Amino acid sequence: MHNNKNKNFTKTLIIMIVIAGLLTLGMMILEQVRKSNDTYVTIDLDNLNLVQLDGVKDGDPIAIFETTIGEIRFVLYPEYSPEAVANFTELVNSGYYDGTYFYNSESGVYSSAGSKQKDGSYPKGDKHERIKRELNQDLWTFKGAVCCATTDFERSFKEMLLGGGTYYCGSRLNFLNTIEFTDELKEQFRASDTSEELVEAFIENGGIPNFSQQMTVIGQVYEGLDIVEKLASLESTDNGYYKIPDEDIMIISAKTDIYSGNEIQE
């Protein structure tokens, strides 16, 4: 009888140890998932440099898009998103964007451009579509931000279990307009733990806060915000994935240049 009690006690102890171990492992996995799913860049909210609010300065690289409804000019940020800007510049200089479509007009919030096809498709597997996402604490999804659309997401078996993975972007671009900042939203935003400077920048300038640190920002529109607004509010048809403009809206031509006052250096 005594031996049976010892055996039962030992069995119970082993089960408890196994359960405790599994709980500990589970907590470790959840913590790894949490960390892996956190923002992919360390944000120091006390030391932000919101460069997009500085505008464009002499010597800055810029891009000029002539569209069927007007011209858009935006400053580029190669020092913050070097691979994506280099990829974009190469595509522009090759003439890739000439004659491409605006293939999505998202309910006044943003538009998507740069597809050879009206349905937004792109050449999967092409080297220009395999640029690793670049995030930076000084670039945010304000109104007028030009962002690279995500083309792919890869993760290993370990990352499937613990979270994480690698995002890629490519040729297609998102031109951001803004969500509506209602009084209720402003109040909630100001009550959050987010930097006061950042909160007020979004409220004053507009943008899409929930896109923050999710897409590579390559530029900021400094001329043609009215065109950005129009592009986000086109009459369109929802195909279940994109809201494709009913009328063909195109990038007629694209070029890069250097900003010099109000003049463009040819």
TORGU-15586 format. One record per residue (C-alpha): residue number from 0; residue in three letters; x, y, z. Coordinates in Angstrom, 2 decimals. Layout:
N
PT num residu      px      py      pz
PT NUM    ALA       X       Y       Z
...
***
This chain:
266
PT num residu      px      py      pz
PT   0    MET    0.00    0.00    0.00
PT   1    HIS    2.81    2.34    0.97
PT   2    ASN    4.59    1.62   -2.30
PT   3    ASN    1.42    2.36   -4.26
PT   4    LYS    1.05    5.71   -2.51
PT   5    ASN    4.65    6.56   -3.38
PT   6    LYS    4.11    5.52   -6.97
PT   7    ASN    0.94    7.60   -7.21
PT   8    PHE    2.65   10.58   -5.63
PT   9    THR    5.61   10.24   -8.01
PT  10    LYS    3.26    9.93  -10.99
PT  11    THR    1.30   12.99   -9.88
PT  12    LEU    4.51   14.94   -9.36
PT  13    ILE    5.77   14.03  -12.84
PT  14    ILE    2.46   15.09  -14.38
PT  15    MET    2.58   18.39  -12.51
PT  16    ILE    6.17   18.99  -13.64
PT  17    VAL    5.22   18.21  -17.26
PT  18    ILE    2.22   20.54  -17.07
PT  19    ALA    4.33   23.28  -15.50
PT  20    GLY    6.94   22.78  -18.21
PT  21    LEU    4.33   22.99  -20.93
PT  22    LEU    2.85   26.13  -19.39
PT  23    THR    6.31   27.68  -19.20
PT  24    LEU    7.02   26.71  -22.81
PT  25    GLY    3.64   28.08  -23.82
PT  26    MET    4.37   31.38  -22.12
PT  27    MET    7.79   31.52  -23.80
PT  28    ILE    6.19   30.89  -27.19
PT  29    LEU    3.53   33.54  -26.58
PT  30    GLU    6.23   36.01  -25.55
PT  31    GLN    8.23   35.24  -28.68
PT  32    VAL    5.10   35.66  -30.78
PT  33    ARG    4.42   38.99  -29.10
PT  34    LYS    7.97   40.18  -29.70
PT  35    SER    8.02   38.93  -33.28
PT  36    ASN    4.71   40.59  -34.03
PT  37    ASP    5.73   43.92  -32.52
PT  38    THR    6.80   46.74  -34.80
PT  39    TYR    9.83   45.65  -36.79
PT  40    VAL   11.76   48.78  -35.85
PT  41    THR   12.58   50.14  -32.43
PT  42    ILE   10.67   53.38  -31.93
PT  43    ASP   12.09   56.02  -29.62
PT  44    LEU    9.08   58.27  -29.32
PT  45    ASP   11.06   60.87  -27.38
PT  46    ASN   13.51   61.37  -30.24
PT  47    LEU   11.45   61.51  -33.39
PT  48    ASN   12.57   63.50  -36.41
PT  49    LEU    9.46   63.82  -38.56
PT  50    VAL   11.34   64.62  -41.77
PT  51    GLN    8.21   64.63  -43.91
PT  52    LEU    7.06   67.80  -42.18
PT  53    ASP   10.24   69.60  -43.30
PT  54    GLY    9.09   69.78  -46.90
PT  55    VAL   11.48   69.65  -49.84
PT  56    LYS   14.87   71.40  -49.85
PT  57    ASP   17.46   72.33  -52.45
PT  58    GLY   19.41   69.28  -53.53
PT  59    ASP   16.77   66.75  -52.51
PT  60    PRO   16.02   63.93  -54.98
PT  61    ILE   12.47   64.10  -56.29
PT  62    ALA   10.10   62.23  -58.57
PT  63    ILE    7.58   63.72  -60.98
PT  64    PHE    4.53   61.76  -62.13
PT  65    GLU    2.40   63.14  -64.92
PT  66    THR   -0.99   61.45  -64.64
PT  67    THR   -4.14   61.68  -66.72
PT  68    ILE   -5.70   63.94  -64.07
PT  69    GLY   -2.67   66.06  -63.14
PT  70    GLU    0.90   66.18  -61.92
PT  71    ILE    2.29   64.84  -58.65
PT  72    ARG    5.73   65.74  -57.30
PT  73    PHE    7.28   64.06  -54.28
PT  74    VAL   10.58   64.19  -52.45
PT  75    LEU   12.44   60.88  -52.03
PT  76    TYR   14.15   59.51  -48.91
PT  77    PRO   17.15   57.37  -49.99
PT  78    GLU   18.86   57.87  -46.63
PT  79    TYR   15.91   56.23  -44.84
PT  80    SER   14.70   53.65  -47.39
PT  81    PRO   17.82   53.08  -49.53
PT  82    GLU   16.95   49.79  -51.22
PT  83    ALA   13.37   50.72  -52.02
PT  84    VAL   14.31   54.17  -53.38
PT  85    ALA   17.10   52.66  -55.49
PT  86    ASN   14.65   50.10  -56.87
PT  87    PHE   12.06   52.79  -57.58
PT  88    THR   14.62   55.06  -59.26
PT  89    GLU   15.83   52.24  -61.49
PT  90    LEU   12.28   51.47  -62.54
PT  91    VAL   11.53   55.13  -63.27
PT  92    ASN   14.68   55.57  -65.34
PT  93    SER   13.89   52.43  -67.33
PT  94    GLY   10.49   53.85  -68.29
PT  95    TYR    8.66   51.15  -66.36
PT  96    TYR    5.98   53.44  -64.95
PT  97    ASP    5.11   55.14  -68.24
PT  98    GLY    1.64   54.00  -69.24
PT  99    THR    0.89   52.14  -65.99
PT 100    TYR   -2.46   52.13  -64.20
PT 101    PHE   -3.90   53.47  -60.99
PT 102    TYR   -5.60   50.20  -60.10
PT 103    ASN   -7.17   50.94  -56.72
PT 104    SER   -9.11   53.89  -55.31
PT 105    GLU   -9.86   53.12  -51.70
PT 106    SER  -12.90   55.08  -50.48
PT 107    GLY  -11.17   58.44  -50.22
PT 108    VAL   -8.35   57.04  -48.07
PT 109    TYR   -5.61   56.10  -50.56
PT 110    SER   -4.92   55.01  -54.13
PT 111    SER   -2.61   52.42  -55.63
PT 112    ALA   -0.57   52.80  -58.80
PT 113    GLY    2.19   51.39  -60.94
PT 114    SER    0.67   48.24  -62.45
PT 115    LYS    1.04   47.35  -66.12
PT 116    GLN   -2.42   45.78  -65.84
PT 117    LYS   -5.64   47.48  -64.81
PT 118    ASP   -6.34   44.71  -62.27
PT 119    GLY   -3.21   45.54  -60.25
PT 120    SER   -1.24   42.41  -61.14
PT 121    TYR    2.55   42.50  -61.19
PT 122    PRO    5.43   40.26  -62.33
PT 123    LYS    5.83   37.94  -59.33
PT 124    GLY    9.35   36.68  -58.82
PT 125    ASP   10.93   39.61  -60.65
PT 126    LYS   13.88   41.06  -58.76
PT 127    HIS   12.16   44.44  -58.61
PT 128    GLU    9.32   42.86  -56.62
PT 129    ARG   11.62   41.31  -54.00
PT 130    ILE   12.81   44.32  -52.02
PT 131    LYS   12.80   43.76  -48.27
PT 132    ARG   10.54   46.10  -46.38
PT 133    GLU   12.37   49.07  -44.82
PT 134    LEU   10.89   50.80  -41.79
PT 135    ASN   12.23   53.87  -40.03
PT 136    GLN   11.04   55.70  -36.94
PT 137    ASP   11.32   59.04  -38.76
PT 138    LEU    8.96   58.12  -41.62
PT 139    TRP    5.21   57.86  -41.04
PT 140    THR    2.05   57.38  -43.05
PT 141    PHE    0.98   61.01  -43.18
PT 142    LYS   -1.24   62.40  -45.91
PT 143    GLY    0.85   62.59  -49.08
PT 144    ALA    3.18   59.76  -48.11
PT 145    VAL    4.24   57.55  -51.01
PT 146    CYS    4.64   53.93  -49.91
PT 147    CYS    5.67   50.70  -51.60
PT 148    ALA    2.88   48.14  -51.66
PT 149    THR    3.62   44.71  -50.18
PT 150    THR    4.24   42.00  -52.77
PT 151    ASP    5.11   38.98  -50.67
PT 152    PHE    5.50   37.59  -47.17
PT 153    GLU    7.76   34.68  -46.29
PT 154    ARG    8.33   32.84  -43.04
PT 155    SER   10.12   29.71  -41.95
PT 156    PHE    8.54   26.84  -40.00
PT 157    LYS   10.03   28.30  -36.81
PT 158    GLU    8.52   31.70  -37.64
PT 159    MET    5.16   30.01  -38.27
PT 160    LEU    5.30   28.75  -34.70
PT 161    LEU    6.85   31.75  -33.01
PT 162    GLY    5.74   34.59  -35.28
PT 163    GLY    7.74   36.85  -37.54
PT 164    GLY    8.74   36.66  -41.18
PT 165    THR   10.00   38.81  -44.02
PT 166    TYR    7.87   41.26  -45.99
PT 167    TYR    8.78   42.33  -49.51
PT 168    CYS    7.69   45.24  -51.65
PT 169    GLY    8.25   46.20  -55.27
PT 170    SER    7.10   48.38  -58.12
PT 171    ARG    3.56   49.23  -57.05
PT 172    LEU    2.92   52.34  -54.98
PT 173    ASN    0.31   53.62  -52.55
PT 174    PHE   -0.44   57.35  -52.48
PT 175    LEU   -1.95   58.08  -49.08
PT 176    ASN   -4.76   60.54  -48.53
PT 177    THR   -6.31   60.43  -45.05
PT 178    ILE   -8.88   58.90  -42.79
PT 179    GLU  -11.44   61.22  -41.19
PT 180    PHE  -10.21   62.48  -37.83
PT 181    THR  -13.49   62.88  -35.97
PT 182    ASP  -13.57   64.60  -32.59
PT 183    GLU  -14.01   61.19  -30.95
PT 184    LEU  -11.00   59.76  -32.78
PT 185    LYS   -8.87   62.78  -31.91
PT 186    GLU   -9.79   62.36  -28.25
PT 187    GLN   -8.90   58.65  -28.28
PT 188    PHE   -5.68   59.32  -30.17
PT 189    ARG   -4.61   62.01  -27.71
PT 190    ALA   -5.39   59.72  -24.78
PT 191    SER   -3.09   56.99  -26.12
PT 192    ASP    0.52   56.41  -25.13
PT 193    THR    1.69   57.65  -28.52
PT 194    SER    4.07   60.62  -28.77
PT 195    GLU    2.17   63.89  -28.47
PT 196    GLU    4.25   65.30  -31.33
PT 197    LEU    3.30   62.39  -33.57
PT 198    VAL   -0.37   62.50  -32.60
PT 199    GLU   -0.65   66.21  -33.33
PT 200    ALA    1.23   65.76  -36.63
PT 201    PHE   -1.36   63.22  -37.80
PT 202    ILE   -4.28   65.33  -36.61
PT 203    GLU   -2.94   68.49  -38.25
PT 204    ASN   -1.66   66.98  -41.51
PT 205    GLY   -3.93   63.95  -41.96
PT 206    GLY   -2.89   60.44  -42.85
PT 207    ILE   -3.54   56.82  -41.98
PT 208    PRO   -2.16   56.08  -38.49
PT 209    ASN   -3.01   52.36  -38.59
PT 210    PHE   -0.69   51.93  -41.62
PT 211    SER    2.24   53.24  -39.57
PT 212    GLN    5.41   51.10  -39.60
PT 213    GLN    3.76   48.54  -41.88
PT 214    MET    4.89   49.78  -45.30
PT 215    THR    8.09   51.18  -46.73
PT 216    VAL    7.74   54.95  -47.12
PT 217    ILE    9.86   56.23  -50.03
PT 218    GLY    8.58   59.78  -50.45
PT 219    GLN    6.28   62.64  -49.53
PT 220    VAL    4.14   64.63  -51.98
PT 221    TYR    4.91   68.36  -51.91
PT 222    GLU    2.96   69.37  -55.03
PT 223    GLY   -0.27   67.76  -56.19
PT 224    LEU   -2.01   66.87  -52.94
PT 225    ASP   -5.26   67.81  -54.66
PT 226    ILE   -4.49   65.08  -57.21
PT 227    VAL   -3.79   62.61  -54.40
PT 228    GLU   -7.23   63.43  -52.96
PT 229    LYS   -8.93   62.90  -56.33
PT 230    LEU   -7.11   59.61  -56.95
PT 231    ALA   -8.39   58.23  -53.64
PT 232    SER  -12.02   59.06  -54.49
PT 233    LEU  -12.50   57.83  -58.05
PT 234    GLU  -15.66   56.11  -59.25
PT 235    SER  -14.70   52.48  -59.05
PT 236    THR  -15.88   48.88  -59.08
PT 237    ASP  -15.00   46.49  -56.27
PT 238    ASN  -13.62   43.21  -57.63
PT 239    GLY  -13.32   41.69  -54.17
PT 240    TYR   -9.73   42.75  -53.75
PT 241    TYR   -9.29   46.19  -55.26
PT 242    LYS  -11.65   49.04  -56.04
PT 243    ILE  -10.66   49.44  -59.67
PT 244    PRO  -11.37   52.88  -61.21
PT 245    ASP  -14.09   52.71  -63.83
PT 246    GLU  -12.19   55.16  -66.01
PT 247    ASP   -8.62   54.36  -66.99
PT 248    ILE   -6.41   56.61  -64.88
PT 249    MET   -2.78   56.35  -65.93
PT 250    ILE    0.73   57.48  -65.15
PT 251    ILE    1.58   59.07  -68.48
PT 252    SER    5.24   59.58  -67.63
PT 253    ALA    7.57   59.42  -64.65
PT 254    LYS   11.01   60.86  -64.03
PT 255    THR   13.41   61.56  -61.19
PT 256    ASP   15.30   64.81  -60.72
PT 257    ILE   16.92   67.16  -58.19
PT 258    TYR   14.98   69.92  -56.48
PT 259    SER   16.31   73.45  -56.76
PT 260    GLY   13.98   76.14  -55.45
PT 261    ASN   11.00   76.29  -57.79
PT 262    GLU   13.11   75.15  -60.70
PT 263    ILE   13.92   71.65  -61.84
PT 264    GLN   17.51   70.92  -62.85
PT 265    GLU   17.41   69.14  -66.19
***
